[in-house]
Each structure stands twice: as structure tokens, then as C-alpha cells.
């Protein structure tokens, strides 16, 4: 049985250190940057950062690794990286959103990652195209402590499977925040600055919108979706009420001349209903989704012994966010509406999925909180190389391209089957497929004394549970064939 080394798994163990000791010790390359590229979906381009490294360089880097458990096997990981294929000039990621030119589709989402001038300026310098600044209101905001909690991925500390926050809106006076936005737009005129606002009355919505326009921002996002407001009639209370969405959007649209973008709540069954209300109020685009109401049980996240419902984000919510984007993009009434996609975006592949379902803009929050603004490097690099590999020169060509493949469950082909196929070279004989099929499937796999699984064709229904639980990728897909009658 051949030993298999998984570079994605090993790179996933990297702590992504600040001022990484491994790169400082290396001398002739940047192994930390190469590992980060692998971690964020750019393994095909990662070797460029260690192309001049010899074994001694990589050995020194590995010896300098400060991992809490065991050092990353840097030499073995980077040795297996593919050679970087030259691809010529990379395509531009420029795209228009609400008529506003954007250098790329990657924006900071309205949250704690963009609460002052210095933070946003650093993000702009790093390469982010724009910001949906933290929501501004006219009420006094007093936050709790602690305000965050996380569900670790596979129990690994510091790596979020999901993230929960109890944060509300900006704690700055509105005048301070609008001054910050004015300075950002003055100092970074090519970047896109969007003011996120939240009012409690018609008059507040109009006042805030006019203040935003006076500050010179490019657009206004209407926060109809924050799930943890302490004042009734704000946040997700609005997003769940189509009539309020209609009225507040219309009030703002009549008050300003810049684009207006309502932000939808996922704490609702059919997001299309408030989205249609926003459409009839002449909204220029829709942002979706905000965080999902949730509960975590950690005592460490309690507030003086008390707990409450608050918002969940991170990679766990991405499939839910994609579902809401899909349903709005498929709605005939909303035809022509632009979308800003939010929810669980960490890698360029995550962003691509939102784009392929109809988003011309994506917002990132939790991944930045976890890994920092530096992830923009791999977001841009990965999407550019993907476009180059397909010969696509304009990002617009990818917007909504996957919508044609989504149908109703009743329209799916139920006359054919795709059977799983085992690659004996990659199978290590762990028996996970057998256990899952026996206890959670159709008892269609046998497991002999030689620790070899066999698929029983007369019982297999092609559900592919076995393929999904296989830890080595040894189970693939055969050709689609007609079902036996």
C-alpha cells in the first residue's frame, strides 16, 4: 500500500503566523506564503514562493516552525507542489456594480473589520476593492463583553467551522463615521466606499442617507438584517416585514441620488418576498445574507452568567447563503437585479460560487477576522488564474453562468444512475465506506479479511455516501447509465 501525503491537509495545519519564523529562517524563499497559497486554494501557483529554495533552506524553515503540536512538514509539503505553469498576462477582475467601477469584486463586509479610517486604509492598500463600512445609526450603541464565540473546525483551536457574534452597530457618533468615510473617499478615490446605515423611523433613515451622500460615498447599504438589535423595529425586524422594506427603501431612494442597496436577513423562509418589495421601491441591488440567528452553549461566551440568541457566520453558512442568492436570481420578478453575495467566503472558489449564481460583488467578514486582510492576495490570484485557465477575459462572463443548471427537484433525471468506483491504488483499507454504507446507506459494500472493500452492484443505488466519507479520495464516479428495470 503506497504512503499518501496530503499537502492540503498538512498546509491546513499551518498556524498562518504573523511574521512567520519559517520564512525568516529560510533565506531564499517564503515558505509561509507558499503554505498560505495552498491553504487558500492556490496550490497550483504556490511553488513560485519557494522556487529558489534548496533542501537546507526548507529544513531550516521546518526547524523554525512554532506549531503547538508538531512542526509542519514544510520540506515534504513544498517538495510535492506542482511546477508553476506560466500563463501570460492575467485577466483583469474589474467589474461594475450598480454602475460603479470596481477594480475587483472583493469588498469588506459591514462589521468589526472596518470600524475606523486606519483599518479600511490598510485593507485598501492590501488590495481590497471597496468597503461596506460598519453600520452607522443615530442611537447610542453599548456592546457586551465577550461578544464573540466560535465552533472550532474539527476541534482545532483558532480555526472556525462557524463563528457567532453578538455585536451590533458602530459605537462612533454618526458625524465621526461620516467624516471617516469622507476622508477614505478623498484619499482613495479609486476605491468604492459604501455607507451602511440603520434607522428606527422614516426620519432617521432619510437623515442618515442624506448624511452619507453628503460625505461623498459611492452607495448606501440599508441594514434590514442585523439579528441582535436590542431595540424593536430595527435590524432583522425590518427585513422580515416586506412592507417596511418597501417603505424604508422608497424613503431613502427618494432622498438621495446614489445607489441604494438593501441588505436582506436570512432569518426568514422566503427572502424573495422582501427582495421584491425592495425591487418595487427601486433598489439598485440586494446584499445577502447577514448572519443567521443561532445559539452556542459555551460558558466562556456568556455575559455575566447569561446567554442569548445571536448571529452565526463563517464557512458553515455558505450553502444557506448560496440558496438564498439562487432563489432570488431565479425569481422572474427580480430579473435584472444585481446582488452582493455574503456568507462563508474564505477562498476564491467560495467567491466564484456566489458569482456563478449571479453576484457581481462579494463581501467578506469572518475570514478576515480569522486570517486578516492578507487573504485578498489569494482571492485575487486564484480567481485570475481560474479565468485564465478557461480563457475568460471578463469577470462579467462568469456572473450567473451556473443558474441554467438549477432546476426544481421534480425536474431532475430519475431514470439513470452513477455508481461509485474504487481506486485500489489509493484505498488504504480503513473500512470507513463499509461502516457508513452498512449503518447509513444500503448495505452495498462488503469488507473482507484483507481489508478490501467491494461494491455490491445489485444493492448499490448510487447515493455516493461512500465517496463522501472516504478520507483518501479513493472512491470516484463511473459513467452515468440507465437504471435497471
PESULWO-V415680 format. One record per residue. N is the residue number from 1. OMEGA is omega in radians with two decimals (* if undefined). D_LAST is the distance of its C-alpha to the last C-alpha in Angstrom with 2 decimals. Layout:
n: [N,N]
omega: [OMEGA,OMEGA]
d_last: [D_LAST,D_LAST]
This chain:
n: [1,2,3,4,5,6,7,8,9,10,11,12,13,14,15,16,17,18,19,20,21,22,23,24,25,26,27,28,29,30,31,32,33,34,35,36,37,38,39,40,41,42,43,44,45,46,47,48,49,50,51,52,53,54,55,56,57,58,59,60,61,62,63,64,65,66,67,68,69,70,71,72,73,74,75,76,77,78,79,80,81,82,83,84,85,86,87,88,89,90,91,92,93,94,95,96,97,98,99,100,101,102,103,104,105,106,107,108,109,110,111,112,113,114,115,116,117,118,119,120,121,122,123,124,125,126,127,128,129,130,131,132,133,134,135,136,137,138,139,140,141,142,143,144,145,146,147,148,149,150,151,152,153,154,155,156,157,158,159,160,161,162,163,164,165,166,167,168,169,170,171,172,173,174,175,176,177,178,179,180,181,182,183,184,185,186,187,188,189,190,191,192,193,194,195,196,197,198,199,200,201,202,203,204,205,206,207,208,209,210,211,212,213,214,215,216,217,218,219,220,221,222,223,224,225,226,227,228,229,230,231,232,233,234,235,236,237,238,239,240,241,242,243,244,245,246,247,248,249,250,251,252,253,254,255,256,257,258,259,260,261,262,263,264,265,266,267,268,269,270,271,272,273,274,275,276,277,278,279,280,281,282,283,284,285,286,287,288,289,290,291,292,293,294,295,296,297,298,299,300,301,302,303,304,305,306,307,308,309,310,311,312,313,314,315,316,317,318,319,320,321,322,323,324,325,326,327,328,329,330,331,332,333,334,335,336,337,338,339,340,341,342,343,344,345,346,347,348,349,350,351,352,353,354,355,356,357,358,359,360,361,362,363,364,365,366,367,368,369,370,371,372,373,374,375,376,377,378,379,380,381,382,383,384,385,386,387,388,389,390,391,392,393,394,395,396,397,398,399,400,401,402,403,404,405,406,407,408,409,410,411,412,413,414,415,416,417,418,419,420,421,422,423,424,425,426,427,428,429,430,431,432,433,434,435,436,437,438,439,440,441,442,443,444,445,446,447,448,449,450,451,452,453,454,455,456,457,458,459,460,461,462,463,464,465,466,467,468,469,470,471,472,473,474,475,476,477,478,479,480,481,482,483,484,485]
omega: [-3.06,3.07,-3.11,3.12,-3.07,-3.09,3.12,3.12,-3.12,3.10,3.10,3.08,-3.11,-3.11,3.13,-3.05,2.94,-3.12,-2.91,3.11,-3.10,3.14,3.12,-3.12,-3.01,3.09,-3.04,3.14,-3.11,-3.11,3.12,3.11,3.10,3.12,3.11,3.09,3.09,-3.11,-3.08,2.92,-3.12,-3.13,-3.13,-3.14,-2.96,-3.00,-3.12,-3.11,3.10,-3.06,-3.10,-3.10,3.00,-3.08,3.13,3.10,-3.08,3.08,3.09,3.12,-3.12,3.13,-3.13,-3.10,-3.08,-3.13,-3.09,-3.07,3.08,-3.09,3.01,3.11,-3.00,-3.09,-3.11,3.13,-3.04,3.09,-3.08,3.11,3.09,3.04,-3.13,3.13,3.10,-3.10,3.10,-3.11,-3.12,-3.11,3.07,3.05,-3.11,3.13,3.07,3.06,-3.07,-3.14,-3.12,3.10,3.12,-3.11,3.02,-3.06,-2.97,-3.11,2.95,3.10,-3.12,-3.03,-3.13,3.13,-3.12,-3.04,3.11,-3.07,-3.03,-3.14,-3.08,3.12,3.10,3.11,3.11,3.13,-3.14,3.12,3.09,-3.05,-3.07,-3.09,2.85,-2.98,-3.10,-2.97,-3.13,3.10,-3.14,3.13,3.05,-3.14,3.08,-3.05,3.12,3.10,-0.12,-3.09,-3.13,2.99,-3.11,3.00,-3.05,3.04,3.13,3.11,-3.11,3.13,3.08,3.14,-3.01,2.88,3.05,-3.06,-3.14,3.13,3.14,-3.07,-3.13,-3.03,3.14,3.10,3.13,2.94,-3.08,-3.11,3.13,-3.12,-3.14,3.03,3.08,-3.13,3.11,3.13,3.10,-3.13,3.11,-3.04,-3.14,-3.02,-3.14,3.11,-3.09,-3.10,-3.13,3.08,3.02,-3.09,3.04,3.08,3.12,3.12,3.07,-3.08,3.14,3.12,-3.11,-3.13,-3.14,-3.14,3.14,3.08,3.13,-3.14,3.13,3.12,3.09,3.13,-3.10,-3.08,3.14,3.02,3.14,-3.09,3.08,-2.84,-3.14,-3.01,-3.04,3.07,-3.13,3.13,3.14,3.10,3.10,3.08,-3.06,3.03,3.11,-3.08,3.10,-3.08,-3.08,-3.13,3.10,3.08,3.13,-3.05,-3.08,3.10,-3.14,3.12,-3.10,-3.13,-3.14,-3.02,-3.08,-3.13,3.13,-3.11,-3.13,-2.98,3.07,3.11,-2.99,3.06,3.04,-3.10,-3.03,-3.11,-3.08,3.14,-3.12,-3.11,3.06,3.11,3.09,3.09,3.10,3.11,-3.13,3.03,3.07,3.04,-3.11,3.13,3.10,2.96,3.11,0.18,2.90,-3.06,-3.07,3.14,-3.00,3.10,2.90,-2.95,-3.11,3.09,-3.14,-3.12,-3.14,3.14,-3.12,3.10,-3.12,3.14,-3.14,3.05,3.10,-2.92,3.12,3.10,3.13,-2.97,-3.11,-3.05,-3.05,3.13,3.12,3.10,3.14,3.13,-3.14,3.10,3.14,-3.08,3.10,-3.12,3.13,-3.09,-3.05,3.14,-3.09,-3.12,-3.14,3.13,3.05,-3.07,2.97,-3.02,-3.11,3.01,3.02,-3.12,3.09,-3.07,3.11,3.11,3.06,3.14,-3.14,-3.13,3.09,3.14,-3.11,3.07,3.00,-3.13,3.05,-3.12,3.07,3.13,-3.09,3.10,-2.99,3.13,3.09,3.10,-3.09,-2.99,3.13,-3.12,-3.06,-3.13,3.13,3.14,-3.09,3.04,-3.12,-3.08,-3.09,-3.12,3.10,-3.13,3.07,3.12,3.14,-3.13,3.13,-3.11,-3.14,-3.07,-3.11,3.13,3.12,-3.11,-3.12,-3.05,3.09,-3.03,-3.13,-3.09,-3.08,-3.07,-3.12,-3.12,3.05,3.11,-3.12,-3.12,-3.11,3.12,3.13,-3.10,-3.11,-3.11,3.03,-3.13,3.03,-3.10,-3.05,3.04,-3.05,3.14,-3.08,-3.12,3.13,3.07,-3.13,3.11,3.13,-3.14,-3.14,-3.12,-3.09,-3.14,-3.12,-3.04,-3.10,-3.09,-3.00,3.09,-3.03,3.10,3.01,-3.09,-3.00,-3.08,3.10,3.14,3.14,3.10,3.09,3.12,3.11,-3.02,-3.10,3.14,-3.07,3.12,3.12,3.14,3.06,2.98,-3.13,-3.12,-3.07,-3.14,-3.11,-3.07,-3.09,-3.10,-3.08,-3.13,-3.12,-3.04,3.06,3.13,3.06,-3.12,3.09,3.08,3.06,3.13,*]
d_last: [38.75,40.10,41.99,40.49,42.82,41.40,43.94,42.29,42.53,46.11,47.20,45.76,48.39,51.18,53.43,54.17,57.86,60.52,62.92,60.69,62.77,60.40,61.11,64.83,64.95,62.94,65.55,63.68,60.55,58.79,56.11,55.76,54.78,52.31,50.68,50.61,48.85,46.14,45.90,45.42,42.82,45.13,44.82,44.60,48.11,49.66,51.45,54.04,55.86,56.35,56.62,60.27,59.88,60.46,59.58,62.86,62.14,58.74,60.18,62.91,60.38,58.34,61.52,62.43,59.14,59.97,56.59,57.04,54.80,54.87,55.55,52.77,52.12,53.38,54.08,50.72,48.83,50.72,50.76,46.99,47.02,46.00,48.81,49.29,48.38,50.91,49.34,52.48,53.47,51.14,50.13,51.82,50.12,52.32,50.76,52.17,51.51,53.01,55.11,56.51,56.34,54.85,55.25,51.85,49.36,50.35,52.46,53.75,52.42,54.99,55.80,58.16,57.52,59.68,62.58,65.64,66.98,67.00,63.35,62.08,64.51,63.18,59.60,60.67,62.49,59.38,57.35,55.72,55.76,56.62,56.92,56.00,59.09,59.06,59.22,62.75,64.00,67.38,67.07,68.28,65.45,66.03,63.30,62.57,62.63,60.34,57.92,54.99,52.44,49.53,46.42,46.56,43.61,42.58,46.02,47.84,51.09,51.80,48.19,46.70,43.13,44.41,47.89,49.58,52.76,55.23,57.24,58.27,60.17,62.98,66.07,68.36,70.37,68.74,71.70,71.27,67.59,68.20,71.04,68.68,66.19,69.06,70.22,66.74,66.35,69.88,69.42,65.86,65.73,62.64,60.59,58.87,60.34,58.56,60.28,58.10,59.91,59.59,61.85,62.31,63.76,63.78,67.12,65.92,62.90,65.19,67.90,65.60,63.94,67.35,68.50,65.44,66.11,69.77,68.87,67.25,63.65,60.90,58.71,58.34,55.41,55.41,54.37,52.52,50.51,52.56,51.20,54.39,57.24,59.89,60.96,58.93,57.94,57.32,54.42,50.99,52.65,53.06,49.60,48.02,50.14,49.25,52.62,54.54,52.50,53.35,57.03,57.75,55.97,57.89,61.17,60.79,59.64,62.73,64.96,64.08,63.22,61.03,57.22,55.98,52.77,51.60,49.84,47.00,46.29,42.84,43.98,42.38,38.97,39.05,41.32,40.87,43.17,46.30,45.36,45.45,48.81,50.05,48.82,50.82,53.79,53.55,52.44,52.21,49.33,47.46,47.56,44.74,44.40,47.23,46.78,44.60,46.43,46.02,47.73,48.53,50.37,52.66,56.21,57.55,56.36,58.08,61.04,63.93,61.56,59.51,56.03,54.26,51.14,51.06,48.95,46.22,45.62,44.58,41.35,39.52,39.83,38.52,34.91,36.49,38.95,36.32,34.37,37.57,38.39,34.95,35.20,38.71,37.91,35.08,37.36,38.59,41.95,42.63,41.94,44.61,45.45,46.11,44.98,46.50,43.88,44.84,43.16,42.61,43.54,44.79,43.71,43.40,39.61,39.84,42.11,39.84,36.96,39.29,40.51,37.08,36.37,39.60,42.60,45.58,47.40,46.59,48.76,49.02,50.75,49.54,49.02,52.60,53.89,52.28,52.94,55.56,55.99,55.49,51.70,52.31,52.89,49.31,47.86,49.68,49.22,45.47,44.78,47.11,45.52,42.03,43.28,45.04,41.95,40.10,43.15,43.48,47.13,47.01,45.53,44.97,42.15,40.11,40.74,37.56,35.54,32.47,32.42,30.24,27.27,27.35,25.38,24.72,21.91,20.40,20.32,18.40,15.25,12.35,9.57,10.62,11.87,15.19,15.84,19.47,21.61,24.82,28.05,29.99,33.26,33.15,31.78,34.79,33.13,33.90,30.76,30.32,26.61,26.23,28.31,26.56,23.01,24.24,26.26,24.68,21.04,18.25,20.26,18.36,21.62,24.09,27.74,29.88,33.67,34.08,32.78,29.75,26.44,23.16,19.67,17.21,13.94,11.95,13.64,14.22,12.83,15.11,17.77,20.55,23.06,23.96,24.91,27.08,29.02,29.70,33.47,33.68,30.88,29.38,25.76,24.52,21.49,19.30,17.88,15.31,12.10,8.84,6.27,3.78,0.00]
